[in-house]
Structure formats: C-alpha cells, structure tokens
Amino acid sequence: MINDVRIEQTFNGTWIAFKLPYQSAQSIFSKTMDYLSKGKKISLKLKLERRSNDANSYMWVLLGELSKVLNLSSEEIYRNMIKDFGAFEIIPIKEDKIDHWYEIWSSKGVGWICEDLGECKNTKGYHNIKSYYGSSTYDTKEMSRLIDAVVEECKLQGIETMTPDELSALKEQW
C-alpha cells in the first residue's frame, strides 16, 4: 500500500517516487532490476482504491441537522470544523500576492480556507498563510477526526447519531 508519492522534474525526465513499506520496496526493486538486466521491458499497473462517499455523505447529513439547531449554514459549520480539526499547511506568501493566493486556494472547494497569521519573522515582505485543505483530500485518520468532531457537536446539541460501531465501520471505509 502506497502512503506517499513525490514527483521530481529533472533535465532529462520526470521521476515519480512512491513510499512503500521496506519489504515491498525491496521485492519490487529486486524484480525490476532482474527484468532490466535481461533487457526486458517493464509495465506497471497502478490500482487506485476509491474511498467511500458514505462517510462524507453522513457528515453532511449531520451538518444539515446542526444547521437547523445552530441557525448557521451547513457550509459555515463545515468551515468552522475544518479550522478547528482539519489539516493545514503554513505557507509563506509574498505580501502583494496574498489576495491571489486566497483566490487560488479557495477555488478548490468550500473547505479550502486561508488565514493570514501575519508577517514572517525572518522573511521581509512575506506573510505566513495558514492554508486548510478541504476534506476531499483527507486520509482515513484525518477524516475520522473531522467526523468525530461533527458527531461530538451533534451529541452536545442533542442530535442523534450512529452508534460508535456503525461510525467506526463507516470511517474505516474512507
């Protein structure tokens, strides 16, 4: 199972690197070198697992219920949850490009949010921008944290949710 990927452009081509468990990587490397040493060509097939939309759909149902109780839009609640429990990066952006960065980042979806943390201490003319990822990019652990937060808020508001076992099964499908 691949859990990270990198791409690198060089003067004579592009490299794609996959992070694998050591044993898997060793096996693939060994077989690849054996084929290449015999002048054989290699064909790789990548199988992408589709994540379950059930977890995401259920989260939006709960956000809809929260919306009724809190008198806020589902999107506003979602954005607040992303800010409180979501994944982010802090990215230095040139001061005169901040608005452009916000526009590009937020165009990816409702949960793609930016916050200006102020001027960089060590780089004049740049601001640190906290850039939150939308949940569409989340892995199982990140999505579980977000759903747990939404479920917890529902419980605080007296909104019925799935049982812990049902929630666990749903999140594992992500």
Backbone hydrogen bonds, N-H to C=O, Kabsch-Sander energy under -0.5 kcal/mol:
donor,donor_aa,acceptor,acceptor_aa,energy
3,N,19,K,-1.5
4,D,19,K,-0.5
6,R,17,A,-2.7
8,E,15,W,-2.6
10,T,8,E,-0.5
10,T,13,G,-3.3
13,G,10,T,-1.0
15,W,8,E,-3.2
17,A,6,R,-2.9
19,K,4,D,-2.7
20,L,18,F,-0.6
25,A,21,P,-2.4
26,Q,22,Y,-2.8
27,S,23,Q,-2.1
28,I,24,S,-2.5
29,F,25,A,-2.7
30,S,26,Q,-2.4
31,K,27,S,-2.3
32,T,28,I,-2.5
33,M,29,F,-2.7
34,D,30,S,-1.9
35,Y,31,K,-2.3
36,L,32,T,-2.8
37,S,33,M,-2.3
38,K,34,D,-0.8
38,K,35,Y,-0.8
39,G,36,L,-1.7
40,K,35,Y,-2.3
47,K,45,K,-0.5
48,L,46,L,-0.6
49,E,47,K,-0.5
52,S,173,Q,-1.1
56,N,52,S,-0.5
57,S,53,N,-2.9
58,Y,54,D,-2.8
59,M,55,A,-2.3
60,W,56,N,-2.0
61,V,57,S,-1.9
62,L,58,Y,-2.4
63,L,59,M,-2.5
64,G,60,W,-1.9
65,E,61,V,-1.9
66,L,62,L,-2.7
67,S,63,L,-2.2
68,K,64,G,-1.4
69,V,65,E,-1.5
70,L,66,L,-3.2
71,N,67,S,-1.3
72,L,67,S,-0.8
77,I,73,S,-2.1
78,Y,74,S,-2.7
79,R,75,E,-2.7
80,N,76,E,-2.1
81,M,77,I,-2.4
82,I,78,Y,-2.7
83,K,79,R,-2.3
84,D,80,N,-2.1
85,F,81,M,-3.1
86,G,82,I,-2.4
89,E,131,S,-1.9
91,I,89,E,-0.6
91,I,129,I,-2.8
93,I,127,H,-2.8
95,E,125,G,-3.6
97,K,94,K,-2.5
98,I,95,E,-1.0
101,W,97,K,-2.6
102,Y,98,I,-2.7
103,E,99,D,-2.2
104,I,100,H,-2.5
105,W,101,W,-3.0
106,S,102,Y,-2.7
107,S,103,E,-1.0
108,K,105,W,-1.4
109,G,106,S,-1.2
112,W,109,G,-1.2
113,I,111,G,-1.2
115,E,130,K,-1.8
117,L,115,E,-0.7
117,L,128,N,-3.2
120,C,126,Y,-3.0
126,Y,123,T,-1.5
127,H,93,I,-2.8
128,N,118,G,-2.8
129,I,91,I,-2.4
129,I,127,H,-0.6
130,K,115,E,-3.1
130,K,128,N,-0.6
131,S,89,E,-3.4
131,S,129,I,-0.8
132,Y,113,I,-3.1
132,Y,130,K,-0.7
133,Y,87,A,-2.6
137,T,134,G,-1.9
138,Y,135,S,-1.4
143,M,139,D,-2.7
144,S,140,T,-2.4
145,R,141,K,-2.0
146,L,142,E,-1.9
147,I,143,M,-2.8
148,D,144,S,-2.8
149,A,145,R,-1.8
150,V,146,L,-2.2
151,V,147,I,-3.0
152,E,148,D,-2.6
153,E,149,A,-2.2
154,C,150,V,-2.2
155,K,151,V,-2.5
156,L,152,E,-2.2
157,Q,153,E,-1.5
158,G,155,K,-1.3
159,I,154,C,-3.2
167,L,163,T,-2.7
168,S,164,P,-2.4
169,A,165,D,-2.2
170,L,166,E,-2.2
171,K,167,L,-2.7
172,E,168,S,-2.0
173,Q,169,A,-1.0
174,W,171,K,-1.2
